[in-house]
């Protein structure tokens, strides 16, 4: 939540509720994309025998 508020501001800019819902959805999509891009690529290493 801290990252969300710092990067995307803590309050919504739109006045109408429907627009606020859309704005919050867009912010969540943007944060999920940033989180995905920041994840390291992991490789499963198992037994080679």
C-alpha positions, -999 to 999 in steps of 0.1 A, spaced: 0 0 0 29 24 7 43 18 -28 8 24 -43 4 57 -24 39 70 -32 40 62 -68 4 68 -78 -6 94 -52 -28 87 -22 -61 102 -33 -82 99 -64 -85 129 -87 -119 123 -102 -151 135 -85 -177 110 -98 -178 76 -83 -177 57 -116 -147 77 -127 -130 69 -94 -136 32 -99 -120 34 -133 -91 54 -120 -85 30 -91 -86 0 -115 -61 17 -138 -38 23 -109 -40 -13 -97 -32 -25 -133 -2 -2 -134 10 -14 -100 6 -50 -109 26 -45 -141 54 -27 -122 54 -55 -97 56 -81 -125 85 -63 -142 104 -61 -110 102 -98 -102 134 -118 -109 133 -146 -134 135 -178 -114 146 -212 -127 137 -245 -111 168 -265 -104 162 -301 -96 182 -333 -94 200 -340 -126 203 -377 -118 
